[in-house]
Amino acid sequence: MIVFRREEFLGRENPTPGKTHRTEILSPEEKAKELGGLFGVMVVGGHGNYHYHEKRESVIFILQGEGAERHEGEEAPVKAGDVIFIPPGEKHMLINKSDRDLRYIEFFTHPPLKADFIEVK
């Protein structure tokens, strides 16, 4: 069993100051077979790539900050404490719209991390 504690992730330093950073927190090394997980620090004004996954389902927990989830061309505001579910096939990206780092944890089906990532231009 692994317990992911919010306080631990809020206290972690960004190893790439001034740049968005993501690191795996759940992989086969932790005996995960059907799930992957990552911790992300999105810097002020940062955003992910607009993309979708054919098979992957994702659940994103916003730990700190405020922003928006662009989903199928629309933006929904998100803030600390919110949880986002993204089904397969839906285009999305996270955007930091706050004046501090946006920190989040994401758990997803069909790992590994880079599998099934289709960028939308």
N, CA, C and O of each residue as an XYZ file, in Angstrom:
484
protein
N       0.839     -1.175      0.000
C       0.000      0.000      0.000
C       0.886      1.242      0.000
O       1.955      1.271      0.611
N       0.414      2.253     -0.696
C       1.094      3.544     -0.704
C       0.077      4.609     -0.312
O      -1.045      4.620     -0.817
N       0.464      5.484      0.569
C      -0.368      6.630      0.924
C       0.297      7.867      0.324
O       1.447      8.177      0.634
N      -0.432      8.561     -0.528
C       0.062      9.799     -1.133
C      -0.458     10.957     -0.294
O      -1.663     11.203     -0.245
N       0.445     11.662      0.360
C       0.060     12.744      1.269
C       0.232     14.099      0.592
O       1.307     14.438      0.098
N      -0.846     14.853      0.583
C      -0.870     16.174     -0.053
C       0.276     17.046      0.435
O       0.946     17.702     -0.363
N       0.502     17.052      1.743
C       1.533     17.897      2.333
C       2.915     17.593      1.766
O       3.726     18.497      1.566
N       3.174     16.322      1.509
C       4.474     15.933      0.951
C       4.686     16.592     -0.416
O       5.772     17.093     -0.708
N       3.652     16.588     -1.240
C       3.776     17.145     -2.587
C       3.797     18.671     -2.574
O       4.418     19.291     -3.437
N       3.132     19.269     -1.614
C       3.183     20.730     -1.495
C       4.560     21.192     -1.057
O       4.987     22.294     -1.402
N       5.263     20.351     -0.293
C       6.581     20.708      0.214
C       7.737     20.384     -0.718
O       8.865     20.804     -0.463
N       7.485     19.654     -1.782
C       8.567     19.289     -2.704
C       9.031     20.496     -3.503
O       8.227     21.286     -3.996
N      10.345     20.619     -3.617
C      10.895     21.684     -4.451
C      10.829     21.261     -5.906
O      10.980     20.082     -6.227
N      10.605     22.219     -6.774
C      10.629     21.957     -8.207
C      12.090     21.773     -8.609
O      12.873     22.713     -8.477
N      12.484     20.591     -9.097
C      13.882     20.378     -9.464
C      14.297     21.148    -10.724
O      15.477     21.181    -11.070
N      13.332     21.761    -11.404
C      13.614     22.579    -12.592
C      12.989     23.960    -12.389
O      12.022     24.295    -13.073
N      13.517     24.772    -11.462
C      12.904     26.062    -11.144
C      12.624     26.889    -12.401
O      13.467     27.014    -13.289
N      11.408     27.450    -12.446
C      11.007     28.269    -13.584
C      10.479     27.467    -14.758
O      10.008     28.040    -15.741
N      10.554     26.134    -14.665
C      10.046     25.277    -15.736
C       9.070     24.259    -15.158
O       9.228     23.804    -14.025
N       8.076     23.915    -15.939
C       7.124     22.895    -15.533
C       7.858     21.555    -15.388
O       8.756     21.239    -16.168
N       7.464     20.787    -14.390
C       8.129     19.504    -14.107
C       7.082     18.444    -13.787
O       6.105     18.712    -13.088
N       7.298     17.239    -14.305
C       6.446     16.089    -13.981
C       7.342     14.909    -13.648
O       8.379     14.697    -14.275
N       6.924     14.150    -12.653
C       7.687     12.968    -12.264
C       6.734     11.826    -11.936
O       5.676     12.042    -11.344
N       7.110     10.622    -12.321
C       6.285      9.455    -12.023
C       6.282      9.170    -10.528
O       7.315      9.257     -9.864
N       5.114      8.830    -10.012
C       4.989      8.454     -8.599
C       4.357      7.074     -8.436
O       4.319      6.529     -7.333
N       3.856      6.509     -9.549
C       3.264      5.175     -9.495
C       3.602      4.455    -10.796
O       3.236      4.909    -11.880
N       4.300      3.335    -10.680
C       4.766      2.593    -11.847
C       4.882      1.112    -11.458
O       4.591      0.751    -10.318
N       5.297      0.269    -12.382
C       5.476     -1.149    -12.030
C       6.444     -1.372    -10.866
O       6.346     -2.380    -10.166
N       7.371     -0.445    -10.654
C       8.288     -0.584     -9.517
C       7.546     -0.608     -8.184
O       8.010     -1.215     -7.219
N       6.392      0.055     -8.134
C       5.563      0.067     -6.917
C       4.474     -1.010     -6.984
O       3.524     -0.986     -6.202
N       4.618     -1.952     -7.920
C       3.692     -3.071     -8.125
C       2.377     -2.651     -8.766
O       1.397     -3.392     -8.687
N       2.328     -1.474     -9.404
C       1.125     -1.049    -10.127
C       1.093     -1.757    -11.475
O       2.063     -1.702    -12.231
N      -0.009     -2.415    -11.777
C      -0.119     -3.159    -13.024
C      -1.001     -2.443    -14.044
O      -0.696     -2.466    -15.236
N      -2.070     -1.817    -13.609
C      -3.047     -1.218    -14.514
C      -3.134      0.305    -14.377
O      -3.890      0.953    -15.102
N      -2.367      0.871    -13.456
C      -2.401      2.317    -13.217
C      -1.005      2.899    -13.264
O      -0.021      2.240    -12.929
N      -0.942      4.155    -13.690
C       0.266      4.952    -13.572
C      -0.084      6.202    -12.794
O      -1.259      6.530    -12.630
N       0.919      6.892    -12.322
C       0.662      8.124    -11.590
C       1.825      9.071    -11.726
O       2.975      8.661    -11.882
N       1.501     10.352    -11.665
C       2.554     11.358    -11.730
C       2.205     12.537    -10.849
O       1.042     12.789    -10.535
N       3.248     13.251    -10.459
C       3.128     14.511     -9.731
C       3.625     15.585    -10.665
O       4.682     15.444    -11.281
N       2.859     16.671    -10.775
C       3.244     17.758    -11.660
C       3.300     19.090    -10.949
O       2.491     19.383    -10.068
N       4.280     19.897    -11.354
C       4.398     21.284    -10.926
C       4.351     22.120    -12.203
O       5.261     22.058    -13.029
N       3.288     22.896    -12.355
C       3.136     23.749    -13.532
C       3.400     25.185    -13.091
O       2.710     25.711    -12.217
N       4.400     25.813    -13.699
C       4.806     27.161    -13.305
C       3.770     28.188    -13.733
O       2.896     27.902    -14.552
N       3.876     29.374    -13.176
C       2.974     30.484    -13.492
C       2.938     30.687    -15.007
O       3.978     30.816    -15.652
N       1.736     30.712    -15.557
C       1.570     30.896    -16.996
C       1.797     29.645    -17.817
O       1.658     29.684    -19.040
N       2.141     28.545    -17.185
C       2.430     27.306    -17.904
C       1.172     26.584    -18.340
O       0.076     26.850    -17.846
N       1.351     25.670    -19.271
C       0.244     24.830    -19.729
C       0.808     23.569    -20.376
O       1.960     23.530    -20.808
N      -0.015     22.568    -20.428
C       0.371     21.331    -21.098
C       0.117     21.445    -22.593
O      -0.277     22.500    -23.090
N       0.344     20.356    -23.296
C       0.016     20.284    -24.716
C      -1.432     19.839    -24.863
O      -1.895     18.974    -24.120
N      -2.148     20.425    -25.815
C      -3.521     20.017    -26.094
C      -3.457     18.648    -26.765
O      -2.827     18.494    -27.811
N      -4.110     17.654    -26.161
C      -3.963     16.277    -26.618
C      -5.153     15.422    -26.202
O      -6.077     15.894    -25.540
N      -5.109     14.162    -26.604
C      -6.081     13.183    -26.142
C      -5.415     11.806    -26.103
O      -4.294     11.620    -26.578
N      -6.129     10.865    -25.530
C      -5.674      9.477    -25.453
C      -6.790      8.587    -25.980
O      -7.961      8.814    -25.675
N      -6.441      7.585    -26.760
C      -7.463      6.683    -27.298
C      -8.044      5.749    -26.243
O      -9.235      5.440    -26.274
N      -7.207      5.297    -25.307
C      -7.657      4.322    -24.309
C      -7.608      4.833    -22.876
O      -8.396      4.401    -22.035
N      -6.702      5.735    -22.597
C      -6.422      6.153    -21.221
C      -7.575      6.923    -20.590
O      -8.216      7.755    -21.232
N      -7.820      6.627    -19.321
C      -8.681      7.432    -18.458
C      -7.769      8.097    -17.439
O      -6.825      7.476    -16.952
N      -8.043      9.355    -17.114
C      -7.207     10.089    -16.158
C      -8.064     10.723    -15.077
O      -9.186     11.166    -15.321
N      -7.504     10.753    -13.882
C      -8.093     11.485    -12.762
C      -6.999     12.402    -12.242
O      -5.924     11.943    -11.856
N      -7.281     13.708    -12.233
C      -6.301     14.714    -11.812
C      -6.810     15.397    -10.548
O      -7.931     15.905    -10.506
N      -5.969     15.397     -9.524
C      -6.272     16.047     -8.250
C      -5.468     17.346     -8.190
O      -4.237     17.307     -8.203
N      -6.139     18.487     -8.127
C      -5.449     19.773     -8.018
C      -5.094     19.981     -6.544
O      -5.980     20.050     -5.692
N      -3.807     20.079     -6.251
C      -3.331     20.217     -4.875
C      -3.148     21.670     -4.463
O      -3.391     22.028     -3.310
N      -2.719     22.511     -5.407
C      -2.405     23.913     -5.100
C      -2.567     24.736     -6.370
O      -2.283     24.265     -7.470
N      -3.022     25.956     -6.205
C      -3.108     26.878     -7.328
C      -4.483     26.912     -7.964
O      -5.422     26.256     -7.512
N      -4.572     27.693     -9.019
C      -5.814     27.842     -9.781
C      -5.473     27.853    -11.252
O      -4.389     28.278    -11.652
N      -6.388     27.391    -12.035
C      -6.156     27.369    -13.465
C      -7.410     27.012    -14.204
O      -8.521     27.329    -13.779
N      -7.217     26.341    -15.325
C      -8.341     25.898    -16.139
C      -7.965     24.584    -16.797
O      -6.795     24.317    -17.071
N      -8.960     23.784    -17.041
C      -8.800     22.591    -17.850
C      -9.505     22.886    -19.170
O     -10.728     23.021    -19.216
N      -8.720     22.984    -20.241
C      -9.321     23.142    -21.568
C      -9.756     21.768    -22.004
O      -8.956     20.833    -22.048
N     -11.021     21.650    -22.326
C     -11.619     20.358    -22.635
C     -12.524     20.523    -23.844
O     -13.535     21.223    -23.791
N     -12.145     19.868    -24.936
C     -12.935     19.944    -26.175
C     -13.206     21.391    -26.580
O     -14.303     21.721    -27.030
N     -12.190     22.257    -26.416
C     -12.288     23.645    -26.837
C     -12.890     24.597    -25.821
O     -12.852     25.809    -26.032
N     -13.436     24.103    -24.745
C     -14.021     24.934    -23.682
C     -13.085     24.917    -22.479
O     -12.340     23.959    -22.276
N     -13.131     25.994    -21.677
C     -12.315     26.034    -20.462
C     -13.189     25.988    -19.223
O     -14.179     26.711    -19.112
N     -12.807     25.126    -18.296
C     -13.476     25.023    -17.000
C     -12.477     25.430    -15.930
O     -11.373     24.889    -15.882
N     -12.847     26.386    -15.059
C     -11.920     26.770    -13.990
C     -11.702     25.614    -13.018
O     -12.620     24.846    -12.729
N     -10.457     25.503    -12.513
C     -10.119     24.502    -11.502
C      -9.274     25.163    -10.426
O      -8.557     26.130    -10.683
N      -9.371     24.622     -9.215
C      -8.601     25.174     -8.092
C      -8.258     24.043     -7.135
O      -8.746     22.921     -7.269
N      -7.412     24.364     -6.169
C      -7.003     23.379     -5.168
C      -8.226     22.709     -4.560
O      -9.183     23.372     -4.161
N      -8.176     21.393     -4.496
C      -9.284     20.604     -3.958
C     -10.160     19.996     -5.036
O     -10.912     19.061     -4.761
N     -10.080     20.510     -6.267
C     -10.891     19.972     -7.357
C     -10.282     18.676     -7.885
O      -9.072     18.460     -7.812
N     -11.142     17.832     -8.412
C     -10.741     16.574     -9.030
C     -11.345     16.542    -10.433
O     -12.534     16.805    -10.607
N     -10.528     16.221    -11.426
C     -10.946     16.214    -12.818
C     -10.891     14.775    -13.333
O      -9.904     14.072    -13.112
N     -11.943     14.339    -14.015
C     -11.932     13.039    -14.690
C     -11.957     13.290    -16.189
O     -12.772     14.072    -16.678
N     -11.066     12.626    -16.919
C     -10.989     12.768    -18.371
C     -11.103     11.377    -18.998
O     -10.209     10.546    -18.837
N     -12.210     11.124    -19.715
C     -12.364      9.838    -20.387
C     -11.538      9.750    -21.664
O     -11.056     10.770    -22.155
N     -11.368      8.557    -22.204
C     -10.619      8.396    -23.451
C     -11.261      9.194    -24.595
O     -12.478      9.365    -24.658
N     -10.397      9.674    -25.490
C     -10.865     10.342    -26.697
C     -11.184     11.810    -26.554
O     -11.436     12.471    -27.561
N     -11.186     12.355    -25.344
C     -11.530     13.758    -25.150
C     -10.266     14.611    -25.104
O      -9.341     14.340    -24.338
N     -10.246     15.652    -25.943
C      -9.097     16.553    -26.028
C      -9.064     17.436    -24.779
O     -10.093     17.925    -24.310
N      -7.840     17.624    -24.253
C      -7.726     18.388    -23.007
C      -6.301     18.902    -22.796
O      -5.349     18.430    -23.416
N      -6.188     19.884    -21.901
C      -4.897     20.340    -21.391
C      -5.145     21.186    -20.158
O      -6.178     21.847    -20.043
N      -4.201     21.162    -19.245
C      -4.256     21.934    -18.008
C      -3.484     23.228    -18.194
O      -2.421     23.244    -18.815
N      -4.030     24.324    -17.646
C      -3.423     25.653    -17.768
C      -3.315     26.274    -16.383
O      -4.282     26.251    -15.621
N      -2.148     26.831    -16.041
C      -1.972     27.526    -14.771
C      -2.321     28.996    -14.974
O      -1.669     29.694    -15.750
N      -3.356     29.464    -14.270
C      -3.781     30.857    -14.377
C      -3.607     31.592    -13.049
O      -4.191     32.656    -12.849
N      -2.812     31.031    -12.149
C      -2.617     31.673    -10.848
C      -1.243     32.329    -10.787
O      -0.455     32.243    -11.728
N      -0.975     32.978     -9.679
C       0.303     33.674     -9.509
C       1.313     32.836     -8.730
O       2.292     33.367     -8.204
N       1.075     31.531     -8.657
C       2.023     30.608     -8.037
C       1.926     29.265     -8.757
O       1.040     29.051     -9.584
N       2.841     28.377     -8.432
C       2.835     27.064     -9.072
C       1.484     26.381     -8.886
O       0.858     26.488     -7.832
N       1.050     25.685     -9.919
C      -0.106     24.803     -9.835
C       0.452     23.400     -9.660
O       1.219     22.920    -10.495
N       0.068     22.749     -8.578
C       0.571     21.407     -8.276
C      -0.584     20.423     -8.349
O      -1.692     20.701     -7.891
N      -0.298     19.267     -8.935
C      -1.352     18.280     -9.108
C      -0.778     16.864     -9.088
O       0.414     16.646     -9.305
N      -1.662     15.924     -8.824
C      -1.359     14.501     -8.946
C      -2.331     13.942     -9.974
O      -3.525     14.243     -9.948
N      -1.808     13.127    -10.874
C      -2.652     12.484    -11.875
C      -2.455     10.975    -11.810
O      -1.326     10.488    -11.761
N      -3.553     10.251    -11.810
C      -3.532      8.794    -11.926
C      -4.226      8.439    -13.229
O      -5.226      9.055    -13.596
N      -3.694      7.444    -13.928
C      -4.221      7.130    -15.251
C      -4.115      5.636    -15.538
O      -3.237      4.943    -15.024
N      -5.029      5.166    -16.370
C      -5.001      3.783    -16.823
C      -4.066      3.671    -18.015
O      -3.652      4.676    -18.593
N      -3.745      2.458    -18.371
C      -2.923      2.162    -19.541
C      -1.560      2.854    -19.532
O      -1.224      3.572    -20.474
N      -0.770      2.639    -18.468
C       0.592      3.171    -18.513
C       1.381      2.432    -19.587
O       0.872      1.424    -20.078
N       2.545      2.831    -19.985
C       3.421      3.827    -19.363
C       3.011      5.263    -19.688
O       2.086      5.521    -20.458
N       3.744      6.180    -19.062
C       3.419      7.599    -19.097
C       3.256      8.152    -20.510
O       2.312      8.902    -20.760
N       4.135      7.812    -21.429
C       4.101      8.391    -22.774
C       3.208      7.622    -23.742
O       3.025      8.046    -24.883
N       2.657      6.510    -23.306
C       1.824      5.706    -24.201
C       0.513      6.420    -24.506
O      -0.043      7.118    -23.658
N       0.031      6.235    -25.728
C      -1.313      6.674    -26.078
C      -1.494      8.198    -25.995
O      -2.589      8.665    -25.680
N      -0.456      8.965    -26.267
C      -0.513     10.434    -26.214
C      -0.591     10.946    -27.642
O       0.341     10.758    -28.424
N      -1.706     11.597    -27.988
C      -1.903     12.105    -29.340
C      -2.111     13.611    -29.256
O      -3.160     14.078    -28.812
N      -1.095     14.374    -29.691
C      -1.148     15.838    -29.626
C      -2.062     16.377    -30.719
O      -2.085     15.869    -31.840
N      -2.823     17.431    -30.362
C      -3.717     18.106    -31.288
C      -3.117     19.448    -31.619
O      -2.775     20.215    -30.719
N      -2.986     19.739    -32.871
C      -2.405     21.035    -33.299
C      -3.478     22.070    -33.491
O      -3.179     23.211    -33.847
